[in-house]
């Protein structure tokens, strides 16, 4: 399974931040994988969230499933 396929499976299970992707899958470039998925036709929403440390990160979620 490619990293992009792994990220898609994770997004199907729920939202994902870059820090979670790094920790769970060793993915340093979640935004690039999200771009790849969008280019494949997947609708992925992004929101900016504040961490307890005060830093802001993106949180991605699958907006709707595609039929391919």
Secondary structure as a PSIPRED ss2 file (coil, helix, strand):
# PSIPRED VFORMAT (PSIPRED V4.0)

   1 X C   1.000  0.000  0.000
   2 X C   1.000  0.000  0.000
   3 X H   0.000  1.000  0.000
   4 X H   0.000  1.000  0.000
   5 X H   0.000  1.000  0.000
   6 X H   0.000  1.000  0.000
   7 X H   0.000  1.000  0.000
   8 X H   0.000  1.000  0.000
   9 X H   0.000  1.000  0.000
  10 X H   0.000  1.000  0.000
  11 X H   0.000  1.000  0.000
  12 X H   0.000  1.000  0.000
  13 X H   0.000  1.000  0.000
  14 X C   1.000  0.000  0.000
  15 X C   1.000  0.000  0.000
  16 X E   0.000  0.000  1.000
  17 X E   0.000  0.000  1.000
  18 X H   0.000  1.000  0.000
  19 X H   0.000  1.000  0.000
  20 X H   0.000  1.000  0.000
  21 X H   0.000  1.000  0.000
  22 X H   0.000  1.000  0.000
  23 X H   0.000  1.000  0.000
  24 X H   0.000  1.000  0.000
  25 X H   0.000  1.000  0.000
  26 X C   1.000  0.000  0.000
  27 X C   1.000  0.000  0.000
  28 X C   1.000  0.000  0.000
  29 X C   1.000  0.000  0.000
  30 X H   0.000  1.000  0.000
  31 X H   0.000  1.000  0.000
  32 X H   0.000  1.000  0.000
  33 X H   0.000  1.000  0.000
  34 X H   0.000  1.000  0.000
  35 X H   0.000  1.000  0.000
  36 X H   0.000  1.000  0.000
  37 X H   0.000  1.000  0.000
  38 X H   0.000  1.000  0.000
  39 X H   0.000  1.000  0.000
  40 X C   1.000  0.000  0.000
  41 X C   1.000  0.000  0.000
  42 X C   1.000  0.000  0.000
  43 X E   0.000  0.000  1.000
  44 X E   0.000  0.000  1.000
  45 X E   0.000  0.000  1.000
  46 X E   0.000  0.000  1.000
  47 X E   0.000  0.000  1.000
  48 X E   0.000  0.000  1.000
  49 X E   0.000  0.000  1.000
  50 X E   0.000  0.000  1.000
  51 X C   1.000  0.000  0.000
  52 X C   1.000  0.000  0.000
  53 X C   1.000  0.000  0.000
  54 X C   1.000  0.000  0.000
  55 X C   1.000  0.000  0.000
  56 X E   0.000  0.000  1.000
  57 X E   0.000  0.000  1.000
  58 X E   0.000  0.000  1.000
  59 X E   0.000  0.000  1.000
  60 X E   0.000  0.000  1.000
  61 X E   0.000  0.000  1.000
  62 X E   0.000  0.000  1.000
  63 X E   0.000  0.000  1.000
  64 X E   0.000  0.000  1.000
  65 X C   1.000  0.000  0.000
  66 X C   1.000  0.000  0.000
  67 X C   1.000  0.000  0.000
  68 X C   1.000  0.000  0.000
